[in-house]
Amino acid sequence: SGVDADVHGEDGSGDGERDGDEGRDGDEGGGEAKGKINEGAVIVIDLDLAALPPPSRVMDVANKLAAVNTNTNSNNADVDGGDVLPYDVICAAGVTAANRNDLWYYDTYATILLPDTYVHPLQRRQIKSYYEGEDPALVRSDNRNGNWTQGDIMRYLQRMGKQSKYGTVDVKSCFGGMAIYRASTWFDPSCRYGL
């Protein structure tokens, strides 16, 4: 997974649920569409967003994710050319209007940085202690205007994205109000959200 620091929507949440397993590879029926369901990209968007990224940016990311499906080189040699993104999903770095002078990262609930830092405030979690391997310095302060704010998280993602070859930040989990999945990942019956 990766968070694209250049893809911004506003507001965002998601439950990771989806309906309809019809037409997946390995299912009965499907005819000609059976093999095509794994081509392309699936875009998941919160419908209450105040703004979406430019359509050209969304299509560029979707096409680069989908390109992995047609890559016949098992080493993903095309990835180095910049025409392919080596991720299963790219999430928006959604922003909130909490601070008009600064971009504030919205979706702390869905975001887990590598190797295992859940950025959601400690006092809003079910288990109110840091997890093993978590970096407490990257967890949003319990006080919204504390030492590490959602503005700090957004600046961190932007800084890390600028240092990345693809302009993304590798994460364990994300959403940000919009996610673009490689279709082969989304429709893989073994790929499931769970607790």
Buried (B, 14 or more C-beta within 10 A) or exposed (E): BBBBBBBBBBBBBBEEEEEEEEBBEEEEEBEEEBEEBBEBBBBBBBEEBEEBBEEEBBEBBBBBBBBBBEBEEEEEEBBEEEEBBBBBBBBBBBBBEBBEEEBBBBBBBBBBBEEEBBBBBBEEBEEEEBEEEBEEEBBBBEEEEEEBBBBBBBBBBBEBBEEBEBBBBBBEBBBBBBBBBBBBBBBBEEEEEEE
